Amino acid sequence: MEEEIIIEKFSEFLREFYYNELTNAINESKKSISVDFSILDKFDTELADDFLENPEEVLSLAEEAIAQIDLPGEPKLRIRFFNLPEGKQIRIRNIRAEHIGRLISVDGIVKRASEIRPEVSEAIFECPDCSERMTVIQTERSIKPPFRCTNSACRNTGKFRLVNQSLYDARWIVIEEPSEITSGERPSEITIFLKEDLTTPKMQNRTDPGNRIKIVGVLKQIPRRVGRGGGKSRQLDIYLDANHVESVEIEWEELVISSNDEKRIKKLAKDPLIFQKLIGSIGPSMYGMDEIKEAIILQLFSGEPHILKDRTRIRGNIHILLVGDPASGKSQLMELASRFIPRGKYVSGSGVTAAGLTATVVRDEQFLGGWVLEAGALVMANKSLCAIDEFSKVAVTDQIALQEAMSLETISIAKASIVATLPAQTAILAGANPKLGRFDPYIPIKEQIDISDVLLSRFDLKFALKDIPQPELDRKIADHILRTRHFEEEEAKPIIEPEFLRKYVAYARARYHPVLTKEAGEKIKNFYVDMRSRAAGGESPVPITLRQYEALIRMAEASAKIKLNNKVTEEDADRAITLMKGSLREFGFEPETGKIDIDRVEGYVTQLQRSKIRVVRDVIEELIEKFGKRVPRDEIIKRAREQGIDNADDIIRKMLNEGMLFEPTPGMIEKAPG
């Protein structure tokens, strides 16, 4: 199609369908307008096809066509197209040589992003022989001078002097395929080039690591440089020169919920057995564990985040820790849970670093031009769930990076001149194995798993999966395995299929935001106050803290969402309280006192241990008067045993580890100064 015809047709199209948008863009000093490609396709199929095949050429003519429309001033607007036909929406791993130079659309999650930097759009060169000035539009990665002087009398092909240049803002990002379409595969990635108004502060937020975006652009190539001589490789690097960028609220809005789906969801929500049905939909081939499955269901539906008047943000996501004996089904349960929610991630702690979980800074000179941010699993799973298996094997230094993510739901990074805060509104389902191989209810949790006290306290619920020989229970489990895996496989079929459960979760989270009623709030408050009252006087262990109080509210809100209720009822409060009691019973029960101690749950020194430490400290004070500042260890153990402390040696070891005591010579103990 000839250039004049293309310009004429685009003028007619824009005048008929986008005149108001053009006028508004000029009045509001915008740099571009967005055009729906499907409208252009209906207006003139031949023009639309020509645009898809020769996008750069036709796009420049389309922007020239704006000048032929009666508009105020002399507008210079970019035209940005979206809603390409399905055949042009290409999966990143399916991009081939045939797509180079063509207009395509890709969808992915931003993995890395450079800083916004100016780049040269036009360069003006001067001929050293005749002083002729030539403007060269720059489309390559490096500045290209003219081939020869445009003055017919000169025709010099020598070196030209750069005298001026026009600049625009530019940014390079790398996107990778969404996790829901890469099950069992390594996600493919592609580099994207953003320029001009695609780098505004608003667009910068949209294209930061962790966001999912859909991009329309022209696929281009860059020859690779090989060796020190800078020779060109036969292999090419490709990138997408972006024309249009839009945010995709992937995790929920991507799911198509039909009117029939909506009717079924509402019918299920009214079912009095809905919780039993949901529990039966998570790992039906795994016998029992109903309490844990119910907690995971609440985690999927999530509580409500609250922003207070003083701008304090209270998270809505529920964090759960599972500590399990070998072969207790912990890993399967976690992997299943990550599949029930869009953008869910499953990682194993034994191979995870802080950079892999949170974010890191990497160097990329070819495209991104230096140090750039790369998002980790928690950022990539923003507004979703991240299951972290072998949690106790995550290095202690890497666990520290998780503290901010679990409480504030952000990840801050300051490395190599890059200072950034990334969103990580991610629910964490963590699994850990006891250090001694099996879970021991008589040993505090802190001594059984290598997780810091601070991180341990961030979990709303903690459960132990114990493998205790019980003939009757063992018979039921064995029968269940035979039925579900060999003889009656239909029994292993989930009551609510996973695809529909995802829609149910998406529907409830998007449309229902429960508010705590006074009755439900009173019930949770009474439970909290009653538990706390048991510690009155200071000598009894503290059974619950404000962290568990907030967790109760989160769980009650999630329970209300499941029933599609915008009010948290007393029934929801009861469900949250029952789960909390189960969690506290698993880890907080102090066998020697018969009471629940929250410090035992959260990994801190328990009230009983504190009492014993005080007794040992008093014994040491008495012995210092007799022996001087260095006291025999055996004498301390003997005196402590006389006062009813049988594990004085363990208490001394703990005090040594915490710096309260030190051992200058073997067998002699000295109090730490201060």
C-alpha positions as CSV (number, residue, x, y, z in Angstrom):
1,M,0.0,0.0,0.0
2,E,1.4,3.4,-1.0
3,E,2.5,5.9,1.7
4,E,-0.1,8.6,0.7
5,I,-2.9,6.1,0.9
6,I,-1.8,4.8,4.3
7,I,-1.6,8.4,5.7
8,E,-5.0,9.2,4.2
9,K,-6.7,6.1,5.7
10,F,-5.2,6.7,9.1
11,S,-6.3,10.3,9.0
12,E,-9.8,9.2,8.3
13,F,-9.7,6.5,11.0
14,L,-8.4,8.8,13.7
15,R,-10.8,11.6,12.8
16,E,-13.8,9.2,12.9
17,F,-12.9,7.1,16.0
18,Y,-10.3,9.0,18.1
19,Y,-10.8,12.7,17.5
20,N,-11.9,13.4,21.1
21,E,-8.9,11.4,22.5
22,L,-6.5,13.4,20.3
23,T,-8.1,16.7,21.5
24,N,-7.9,15.7,25.2
25,A,-4.3,14.5,24.8
26,I,-3.3,17.9,23.4
27,N,-5.2,19.8,26.1
28,E,-3.7,17.7,28.9
29,S,-0.2,17.8,27.4
30,K,0.0,14.1,26.9
31,K,2.6,12.5,24.7
32,S,0.5,9.7,23.2
33,I,-2.9,8.1,22.7
34,S,-3.9,4.5,23.0
35,V,-5.7,2.9,20.1
36,D,-7.6,-0.4,20.1
37,F,-6.3,-2.5,17.3
38,S,-9.5,-4.4,16.9
39,I,-11.3,-1.1,15.9
40,L,-8.6,-0.5,13.2
41,D,-9.1,-4.1,12.0
42,K,-12.9,-3.5,11.6
43,F,-12.3,-0.2,9.9
44,D,-9.8,-1.5,7.3
45,T,-8.5,-5.1,7.4
46,E,-5.9,-4.5,4.7
47,L,-4.5,-1.5,6.6
48,A,-4.4,-3.5,9.8
49,D,-2.6,-6.4,8.1
50,D,-0.1,-4.1,6.6
51,F,0.6,-2.6,10.0
52,L,1.2,-6.0,11.6
53,E,3.7,-6.9,8.8
54,N,5.5,-3.6,8.6
55,P,4.9,-1.9,12.0
56,E,7.7,0.6,12.2
57,E,7.1,2.0,8.7
58,V,3.3,2.1,9.0
59,L,3.4,3.5,12.6
60,S,5.5,6.5,11.5
61,L,3.0,7.2,8.7
62,A,0.1,6.9,11.2
63,E,1.8,9.5,13.4
64,E,2.3,11.7,10.3
65,A,-1.4,11.4,9.6
66,I,-2.2,13.3,12.9
67,A,-0.8,16.5,11.2
68,Q,-3.6,16.2,8.6
69,I,-6.4,16.3,11.2
70,D,-7.8,19.7,12.2
71,L,-6.3,19.9,15.7
72,P,-5.1,22.9,17.8
73,G,-1.4,23.7,17.6
74,E,1.1,21.4,15.9
75,P,0.7,18.2,17.9
76,K,3.5,15.5,18.0
77,L,1.7,12.5,19.5
78,R,2.7,8.8,19.6
79,I,0.1,6.2,18.8
80,R,0.2,3.2,21.0
81,F,-1.8,0.1,20.0
82,F,-3.3,-2.6,22.3
83,N,-5.6,-5.6,22.0
84,L,-3.8,-7.3,19.2
85,P,-5.5,-10.4,17.5
86,E,-5.0,-13.7,19.3
87,G,-2.5,-15.0,16.7
88,K,-0.1,-12.1,17.6
89,Q,-0.2,-12.8,21.3
90,I,3.0,-14.9,21.5
91,R,4.3,-16.9,24.4
92,I,7.9,-15.9,25.1
93,R,9.3,-19.3,24.6
94,N,7.6,-19.5,21.2
95,I,9.3,-16.4,19.7
96,R,11.1,-17.3,16.5
97,A,13.1,-15.6,13.7
98,E,9.9,-15.2,11.7
99,H,8.7,-12.7,14.3
100,I,11.7,-10.3,13.9
101,G,10.5,-7.0,12.6
102,R,6.8,-7.9,13.3
103,L,4.3,-6.5,15.8
104,I,3.6,-9.0,18.6
105,S,2.2,-9.0,22.1
106,V,3.8,-10.8,25.1
107,D,2.7,-11.2,28.7
108,G,5.0,-11.7,31.7
109,I,6.3,-10.7,35.1
110,V,9.1,-8.1,35.4
111,K,12.2,-9.9,36.7
112,R,14.8,-7.2,36.3
113,A,14.7,-3.5,35.5
114,S,17.3,-0.8,34.9
115,E,17.3,2.8,36.0
116,I,15.8,5.3,33.6
117,R,18.5,6.9,31.5
118,P,18.5,9.3,28.6
119,E,19.3,7.9,25.1
120,V,20.0,9.6,21.8
121,S,17.0,9.7,19.4
122,E,18.5,11.9,16.7
123,A,22.2,12.9,16.1
124,I,23.3,15.9,14.0
125,F,26.7,15.5,12.3
126,E,28.8,18.0,10.5
127,C,31.0,17.3,7.5
128,P,34.6,18.4,8.1
129,D,35.1,19.3,4.4
130,C,32.0,21.3,3.5
131,S,30.4,22.0,6.9
132,E,27.1,20.4,5.7
133,R,24.9,19.4,8.7
134,M,23.1,16.0,8.6
135,T,20.4,14.7,10.9
136,V,20.5,10.9,11.5
137,I,17.7,9.1,13.4
138,Q,19.3,6.6,15.8
139,T,17.8,3.2,16.0
140,E,20.8,1.0,17.0
141,R,22.4,0.5,20.4
142,S,25.4,2.6,19.4
143,I,25.4,6.0,17.6
144,K,25.7,5.6,13.8
145,P,27.1,8.5,11.7
146,P,26.0,9.1,8.1
147,F,27.5,6.9,5.4
148,R,28.5,9.9,3.3
149,C,27.9,13.6,3.1
150,T,24.5,14.6,1.7
151,N,26.0,17.6,-0.2
152,S,26.2,16.4,-3.8
153,A,29.3,18.5,-4.4
154,C,31.1,17.0,-1.5
155,R,30.1,13.3,-1.1
156,N,32.7,12.8,1.7
157,T,32.8,9.4,3.3
158,G,35.3,10.2,6.0
159,K,34.8,10.9,9.7
160,F,31.9,13.2,10.7
161,R,31.8,15.4,13.8
162,L,28.8,15.0,16.2
163,V,27.6,18.6,16.9
164,N,24.2,18.0,18.5
165,Q,21.7,15.4,19.6
166,S,18.1,14.9,20.7
167,L,17.4,12.8,23.8
168,Y,14.6,10.7,25.2
169,D,14.3,8.8,28.5
170,A,14.7,5.0,28.2
171,R,14.5,2.0,30.4
172,W,15.4,-1.7,29.8
173,I,13.5,-4.4,31.7
174,V,13.5,-8.2,31.5
175,I,10.2,-10.1,31.8
176,E,9.7,-13.9,32.3
177,E,6.8,-16.1,31.7
178,P,4.1,-16.3,34.4
179,S,4.4,-19.3,36.7
180,E,0.9,-20.6,35.9
181,I,1.9,-21.5,32.3
182,T,5.4,-22.9,33.1
183,S,4.5,-25.8,35.4
184,G,7.6,-28.1,35.5
185,E,9.5,-25.9,33.0
186,R,12.1,-23.2,33.4
187,P,10.4,-19.8,32.6
188,S,11.7,-18.2,29.4
189,E,12.5,-14.5,29.5
190,I,12.9,-11.6,27.0
191,T,14.3,-8.1,27.2
192,I,12.0,-5.1,26.7
193,F,13.0,-1.6,25.6
194,L,10.8,1.3,27.0
195,K,11.2,4.9,25.9
196,E,9.6,8.3,26.0
197,D,6.2,8.4,27.9
198,L,6.6,4.7,28.7
199,T,9.1,5.8,31.4
200,T,7.0,8.4,33.3
201,P,6.9,8.0,37.1
202,K,3.5,6.3,36.8
203,M,4.8,3.8,34.1
204,Q,7.9,3.3,36.1
205,N,5.9,1.9,39.0
206,R,4.1,-0.4,36.6
207,T,7.3,-1.8,35.2
208,D,9.2,-2.3,38.5
209,P,10.2,-5.9,39.3
210,G,7.4,-8.1,40.5
211,N,4.6,-6.5,38.4
212,R,2.9,-8.5,35.7
213,I,2.4,-6.6,32.4
214,K,1.3,-7.1,28.8
215,I,3.4,-5.5,26.1
216,V,2.8,-4.8,22.5
217,G,6.0,-4.0,20.5
218,V,8.2,-4.7,17.5
219,L,10.7,-7.6,17.9
220,K,14.2,-6.4,17.0
221,Q,17.7,-8.0,16.8
222,I,21.2,-7.0,18.0
223,P,24.3,-8.9,16.9
224,R,26.3,-10.3,19.7
225,R,29.9,-9.2,20.1
226,V,32.5,-12.0,20.5
227,G,36.1,-11.8,21.5
228,R,38.2,-8.7,22.4
229,G,38.2,-7.6,18.7
230,G,34.4,-7.0,18.9
231,G,33.6,-9.3,16.0
232,K,29.9,-10.1,15.4
233,S,28.6,-13.5,16.3
234,R,26.3,-15.5,14.0
235,Q,23.8,-15.7,17.0
236,L,21.6,-12.7,17.6
237,D,20.2,-11.2,20.8
238,I,16.6,-10.1,20.5
239,Y,14.5,-7.6,22.3
240,L,11.0,-6.1,22.1
241,D,10.8,-2.4,21.3
242,A,7.7,-1.6,23.3
243,N,4.8,0.4,21.7
244,H,2.2,-0.1,24.5
245,V,2.4,-1.4,28.1
246,E,-0.5,-2.2,30.3
247,S,-0.7,-3.7,33.8
248,V,-2.4,-7.0,34.2
249,E,-4.0,-7.8,37.5
250,I,-3.1,-11.4,36.8
251,E,-3.6,-13.2,40.0
252,W,-7.4,-12.7,40.1
253,E,-8.8,-10.9,37.1
254,E,-7.3,-13.3,34.6
255,L,-9.7,-16.0,35.8
256,V,-12.9,-15.9,33.8
257,I,-15.8,-16.4,36.2
258,S,-19.0,-17.1,34.2
259,S,-22.5,-16.5,35.5
260,N,-22.8,-20.3,36.0
261,D,-19.6,-20.2,38.1
262,E,-20.9,-17.4,40.1
263,K,-24.2,-19.2,40.9
264,R,-22.3,-22.3,41.9
265,I,-19.9,-20.3,44.2
266,K,-22.9,-18.6,45.9
267,K,-24.6,-22.0,46.3
268,L,-21.4,-23.5,47.9
269,A,-21.0,-20.5,50.2
270,K,-24.5,-21.2,51.7
271,D,-23.8,-24.9,52.2
272,P,-23.5,-25.6,55.9
273,L,-20.8,-28.3,55.1
274,I,-18.7,-25.9,53.0
275,F,-15.7,-26.1,55.3
276,Q,-15.7,-29.9,55.2
277,K,-16.0,-29.8,51.4
278,L,-13.1,-27.4,51.1
279,I,-11.0,-29.6,53.5
280,G,-11.9,-32.6,51.3
281,S,-10.6,-30.7,48.3
282,I,-7.1,-30.3,49.5
283,G,-5.1,-33.5,49.2
284,P,-7.9,-36.0,49.5
285,S,-5.4,-38.8,49.0
286,M,-3.7,-37.7,52.2
287,Y,-5.5,-39.1,55.3
288,G,-6.5,-36.8,58.1
289,M,-4.7,-33.5,58.9
290,D,-8.1,-31.7,58.8
291,E,-7.0,-29.0,61.2
292,I,-3.9,-28.2,59.0
293,K,-6.0,-28.3,55.8
294,E,-8.5,-25.9,57.3
295,A,-5.8,-23.5,58.3
296,I,-4.4,-23.6,54.7
297,I,-7.9,-22.9,53.3
298,L,-8.1,-19.8,55.5
299,Q,-4.6,-18.8,54.3
300,L,-5.8,-19.1,50.7
301,F,-8.8,-16.8,51.2
302,S,-6.7,-14.4,53.4
303,G,-7.8,-11.8,56.0
304,E,-8.2,-8.1,55.2
305,P,-5.2,-5.7,55.3
306,H,-6.0,-2.6,57.4
307,I,-4.4,0.9,57.1
308,L,-5.0,2.8,60.3
309,K,-5.4,6.6,60.6
310,D,-1.8,7.0,61.5
311,R,-0.8,5.2,58.3
312,T,0.2,2.0,60.1
313,R,-0.5,-1.0,57.9
314,I,-1.7,-4.3,59.5
315,R,-1.2,-7.2,57.1
316,G,-4.1,-9.5,56.1
317,N,-2.0,-12.4,54.9
318,I,-1.8,-15.5,57.2
319,H,1.6,-17.2,57.7
320,I,1.7,-20.9,58.7
321,L,4.6,-23.1,59.8
322,L,4.5,-26.9,59.6
323,V,7.1,-28.9,61.5
324,G,6.9,-32.5,60.6
325,D,8.4,-36.0,61.0
326,P,9.7,-37.6,57.9
327,A,7.0,-39.1,55.5
328,S,4.2,-37.1,57.2
329,G,3.1,-35.6,53.9
330,K,4.3,-32.0,54.6
331,S,6.0,-31.4,51.3
332,Q,3.0,-32.7,49.2
333,L,0.6,-30.5,51.1
334,M,2.7,-27.4,50.6
335,E,3.2,-28.1,46.9
336,L,-0.5,-28.6,46.4
337,A,-1.4,-25.4,48.3
338,S,0.9,-23.4,45.9
339,R,-1.1,-24.6,43.0
340,F,-4.5,-23.5,44.3
341,I,-3.7,-19.8,43.9
342,P,-2.6,-17.9,40.8
343,R,1.1,-16.9,40.9
344,G,1.7,-19.3,43.8
345,K,5.4,-20.3,44.2
346,Y,7.0,-23.5,45.7
347,V,10.6,-23.4,46.6
348,S,12.9,-25.6,48.7
349,G,14.9,-23.9,51.4
350,S,17.9,-26.1,51.0
351,G,18.7,-24.4,47.7
352,V,17.3,-20.9,48.5
353,T,19.3,-17.8,49.3
354,A,18.1,-14.4,50.4
355,A,18.5,-13.1,46.9
356,G,16.4,-15.9,45.5
357,L,13.6,-15.3,48.0
358,T,13.6,-11.5,48.3
359,A,15.5,-9.5,45.7
360,T,19.0,-9.0,44.5
361,V,21.1,-6.7,42.3
362,V,22.8,-8.2,39.2
363,R,25.1,-6.8,36.5
364,D,23.9,-6.7,32.9
365,E,26.0,-4.6,30.5
366,Q,24.6,-5.9,27.2
367,F,21.0,-4.5,27.6
368,L,20.5,-3.0,31.0
369,G,23.7,-1.1,31.2
370,G,25.1,-1.9,34.7
371,W,23.6,-2.8,38.0
372,V,19.9,-3.7,38.0
373,L,17.2,-5.2,40.4
374,E,16.1,-8.8,40.1
375,A,13.0,-9.9,42.0
376,G,13.0,-13.1,44.1
377,A,10.3,-15.6,44.8
378,L,8.4,-13.5,47.4
379,V,8.2,-10.5,45.1
380,M,7.2,-12.6,42.1
381,A,4.4,-14.2,44.3
382,N,3.1,-10.7,45.4
383,K,-0.6,-10.9,46.4
384,S,-0.3,-14.7,46.3
385,L,1.3,-17.6,48.3
386,C,4.9,-18.8,48.6
387,A,5.5,-22.3,50.0
388,I,9.0,-22.7,51.4
389,D,9.9,-26.3,52.1
390,E,13.0,-27.1,54.2
391,F,12.6,-23.7,55.8
392,S,15.0,-24.5,58.6
393,K,17.8,-25.1,56.0
394,V,17.6,-21.5,54.8
395,A,20.8,-19.9,56.1
396,V,20.4,-17.7,59.2
397,T,21.7,-14.7,57.3
398,D,19.1,-15.3,54.6
399,Q,16.3,-15.7,57.2
400,I,17.0,-12.2,58.4
401,A,15.9,-10.9,54.9
402,L,12.5,-12.5,55.5
403,Q,11.6,-10.6,58.7
404,E,10.6,-7.4,56.8
405,A,8.6,-9.4,54.2
406,M,6.6,-11.3,56.8
407,S,5.7,-8.3,58.9
408,L,5.7,-5.2,56.7
409,E,5.1,-7.1,53.4
410,T,7.8,-5.1,51.6
411,I,11.4,-5.9,50.7
412,S,13.9,-3.1,50.9
413,I,17.2,-3.4,49.1
414,A,20.2,-1.0,49.1
415,K,23.1,-2.4,47.0
416,A,25.4,-1.0,44.3
417,S,23.8,2.5,44.3
418,I,20.3,1.0,44.0
419,V,17.9,1.8,46.8
420,A,14.4,0.4,46.4
421,T,11.4,-1.0,48.2
422,L,9.5,-3.8,46.5
423,P,6.0,-5.1,47.2
424,A,5.8,-8.6,48.9
425,Q,2.2,-9.0,50.0
426,T,2.7,-12.7,50.1
427,A,1.4,-15.4,52.4
428,I,4.1,-17.8,53.5
429,L,3.5,-21.5,54.1
430,A,6.7,-22.9,55.5
431,G,7.8,-26.4,56.3
432,A,10.6,-27.6,58.5
433,N,12.1,-30.9,59.7
434,P,13.1,-31.4,63.4
435,K,16.9,-31.4,63.8
436,L,16.8,-34.7,65.7
437,G,14.8,-36.4,62.9
438,R,11.5,-36.6,64.8
439,F,9.4,-34.1,66.6
440,D,9.7,-34.2,70.4
441,P,6.8,-32.5,72.3
442,Y,8.9,-32.2,75.5
443,I,11.6,-30.0,73.9
444,P,10.8,-26.4,73.0
445,I,10.4,-25.7,69.3
446,K,13.5,-23.4,69.2
447,E,15.7,-26.3,70.2
448,Q,14.3,-28.5,67.4
449,I,14.5,-26.3,64.3
450,D,17.1,-23.7,63.2
451,I,14.8,-20.7,62.8
452,S,15.5,-17.4,64.6
453,D,13.2,-16.4,67.4
454,V,12.1,-13.2,65.7
455,L,11.1,-15.1,62.5
456,L,9.4,-17.8,64.4
457,S,7.1,-15.3,66.1
458,R,5.9,-13.9,62.7
459,F,3.9,-17.1,62.0
460,D,0.3,-16.9,62.9
461,L,-0.2,-20.7,63.2
462,K,2.3,-23.5,63.9
463,F,1.5,-27.2,63.5
464,A,3.4,-30.4,64.2
465,L,2.9,-33.4,61.9
466,K,3.8,-36.3,64.1
467,D,4.3,-39.9,63.1
468,I,3.3,-41.8,66.2
469,P,2.7,-45.6,65.9
470,Q,-1.0,-46.1,66.7
471,P,-2.4,-49.5,65.4
472,E,-5.9,-48.3,64.8
473,L,-4.9,-45.1,63.1
474,D,-2.2,-46.9,61.1
475,R,-4.8,-49.4,59.8
476,K,-7.0,-46.5,58.7
477,I,-4.2,-44.8,56.9
478,A,-3.1,-48.0,55.1
479,D,-6.7,-48.7,54.0
480,H,-7.0,-45.1,52.8
481,I,-3.9,-45.5,50.7
482,L,-5.1,-48.8,49.1
483,R,-8.5,-47.3,48.3
484,T,-7.3,-44.0,46.9
485,R,-4.3,-45.2,44.9
486,H,-5.2,-48.8,43.8
487,F,-8.7,-50.0,44.3
488,E,-11.1,-47.0,44.5
489,E,-9.3,-44.2,42.9
490,E,-12.5,-42.1,42.6
491,E,-12.3,-41.5,46.4
492,A,-9.1,-39.5,45.8
493,K,-11.0,-37.1,43.6
494,P,-11.3,-33.6,45.2
495,I,-14.9,-32.6,46.2
496,I,-14.3,-29.2,44.6
497,E,-12.0,-29.4,41.6
498,P,-8.8,-27.3,41.8
499,E,-9.7,-25.1,38.7
500,F,-13.0,-24.2,40.3
501,L,-11.5,-23.7,43.8
502,R,-9.1,-21.1,42.2
503,K,-12.2,-19.2,40.9
504,Y,-13.9,-19.5,44.3
505,V,-10.8,-18.0,46.0
506,A,-10.5,-15.2,43.4
507,Y,-14.2,-14.3,43.6
508,A,-14.3,-14.1,47.4
509,R,-11.0,-12.1,47.7
510,A,-12.0,-9.7,45.0
511,R,-15.6,-9.0,46.0
512,Y,-15.9,-9.5,49.8
513,H,-14.1,-7.4,52.4
514,P,-15.5,-8.5,55.8
515,V,-15.9,-6.1,58.7
516,L,-15.6,-7.3,62.3
517,T,-18.9,-7.2,64.1
518,K,-19.0,-6.2,67.8
519,E,-20.2,-9.7,68.8
520,A,-17.3,-11.4,67.0
521,G,-14.9,-8.8,68.3
522,E,-16.1,-9.4,71.9
523,K,-15.7,-13.1,71.5
524,I,-12.1,-12.8,70.3
525,K,-11.4,-10.2,73.0
526,N,-12.8,-12.4,75.8
527,F,-10.7,-15.4,74.6
528,Y,-7.6,-13.2,74.6
529,V,-8.3,-11.6,78.0
530,D,-9.2,-15.0,79.5
531,M,-5.9,-16.6,78.3
532,R,-3.9,-13.6,79.5
533,S,-5.6,-13.6,82.9
534,R,-4.0,-17.0,83.6
535,A,-0.6,-15.3,83.7
536,A,-1.8,-12.7,86.3
537,G,0.7,-12.2,89.1
538,G,3.8,-12.6,86.9
539,E,4.8,-16.1,87.9
540,S,2.6,-18.1,85.5
541,P,3.6,-18.5,81.8
542,V,2.2,-16.0,79.3
543,P,-0.2,-18.1,77.1
544,I,-0.9,-15.6,74.3
545,T,0.3,-12.2,73.0
546,L,-1.1,-9.4,70.8
547,R,0.4,-11.2,67.7
548,Q,-2.0,-14.1,68.3
549,Y,-4.8,-11.6,68.9
550,E,-4.3,-10.1,65.4
551,A,-3.9,-13.5,63.9
552,L,-7.4,-14.5,65.3
553,I,-8.9,-11.5,63.6
554,R,-7.3,-12.3,60.3
555,M,-8.5,-15.9,60.4
556,A,-12.0,-14.8,61.4
557,E,-12.1,-12.5,58.3
558,A,-10.9,-15.3,56.0
559,S,-13.7,-17.5,57.4
560,A,-16.3,-14.8,56.6
561,K,-14.9,-14.6,53.0
562,I,-15.4,-18.3,52.5
563,K,-19.1,-17.8,53.3
564,L,-19.2,-14.7,51.0
565,N,-20.2,-12.6,54.0
566,N,-19.2,-9.0,54.5
567,K,-19.5,-9.3,58.3
568,V,-17.4,-11.4,60.6
569,T,-19.8,-13.4,62.8
570,E,-19.4,-15.2,66.1
571,E,-19.2,-18.5,64.2
572,D,-16.1,-17.2,62.3
573,A,-14.6,-16.1,65.6
574,D,-15.2,-19.6,67.1
575,R,-13.5,-21.2,64.1
576,A,-10.4,-18.9,64.5
577,I,-10.2,-19.6,68.2
578,T,-10.4,-23.4,67.7
579,L,-7.5,-23.3,65.2
580,M,-5.5,-21.1,67.5
581,K,-6.1,-23.4,70.5
582,G,-4.9,-26.3,68.3
583,S,-1.8,-24.5,67.3
584,L,-0.9,-23.4,70.9
585,R,-1.6,-26.9,72.1
586,E,0.9,-28.4,69.6
587,F,3.8,-26.2,70.6
588,G,3.0,-24.1,73.7
589,F,2.2,-26.9,76.2
590,E,4.8,-27.0,78.9
591,P,4.8,-30.6,80.2
592,E,6.3,-29.7,83.6
593,T,3.7,-27.1,84.5
594,G,0.7,-28.4,82.5
595,K,0.2,-24.9,81.1
596,I,0.5,-23.1,77.7
597,D,3.5,-20.8,77.4
598,I,3.6,-18.6,74.3
599,D,7.3,-18.2,74.6
600,R,7.6,-21.9,74.0
601,V,5.6,-21.5,70.8
602,E,7.6,-18.5,69.5
603,G,11.1,-19.8,70.4
604,Y,11.9,-17.4,73.2
605,V,13.0,-18.4,76.7
606,T,9.9,-19.9,78.5
607,Q,8.7,-18.7,81.8
608,L,9.8,-22.0,83.4
609,Q,13.2,-21.6,81.9
610,R,13.4,-18.0,83.1
611,S,12.5,-19.2,86.7
612,K,15.3,-21.9,86.5
613,I,17.8,-19.3,85.2
614,R,17.0,-17.1,88.1
615,V,17.6,-19.9,90.6
616,V,21.0,-20.8,88.9
617,R,22.0,-17.2,88.9
618,D,21.2,-16.9,92.6
619,V,23.2,-20.1,93.3
620,I,26.2,-18.6,91.4
621,E,25.9,-15.3,93.5
622,E,26.1,-17.3,96.7
623,L,29.0,-19.4,95.6
624,I,31.0,-16.3,94.4
625,E,31.0,-15.2,98.1
626,K,32.6,-18.5,99.0
627,F,35.0,-19.2,96.1
628,G,35.6,-15.8,94.6
629,K,34.6,-14.7,91.1
630,R,35.4,-18.1,89.5
631,V,33.1,-20.9,90.7
632,P,33.4,-24.7,90.0
633,R,30.8,-25.9,87.5
634,D,30.2,-29.1,89.5
635,E,29.4,-27.1,92.6
636,I,26.8,-25.0,90.8
637,I,25.1,-28.2,89.5
638,K,25.2,-29.8,93.0
639,R,23.6,-26.7,94.7
640,A,21.0,-26.3,91.9
641,R,20.0,-30.0,92.2
642,E,19.4,-29.5,95.9
643,Q,16.9,-26.7,95.0
644,G,15.0,-29.1,92.6
645,I,16.6,-28.3,89.2
646,D,17.7,-31.5,87.6
647,N,18.9,-30.0,84.3
648,A,21.2,-27.4,85.7
649,D,23.9,-28.4,83.2
650,D,21.6,-27.5,80.3
651,I,20.7,-24.2,82.0
652,I,24.4,-23.3,82.4
653,R,25.1,-24.2,78.7
654,K,22.2,-21.9,77.7
655,M,23.5,-19.1,79.9
656,L,27.0,-19.5,78.3
657,N,25.6,-19.4,74.8
658,E,23.7,-16.2,75.6
659,G,26.7,-14.5,77.1
660,M,25.3,-14.4,80.7
661,L,28.3,-16.5,81.9
662,F,31.6,-17.5,80.5
663,E,34.1,-20.3,81.1
664,P,37.7,-18.9,81.4
665,T,39.1,-22.3,82.2
666,P,37.5,-25.8,81.8
667,G,35.2,-26.5,84.8
668,M,35.3,-22.9,86.1
669,I,32.4,-20.5,85.6
670,E,32.5,-16.7,85.8
671,K,29.7,-14.2,85.7
672,A,29.7,-11.9,82.6
673,P,30.6,-8.3,83.6
674,G,27.6,-6.0,84.0
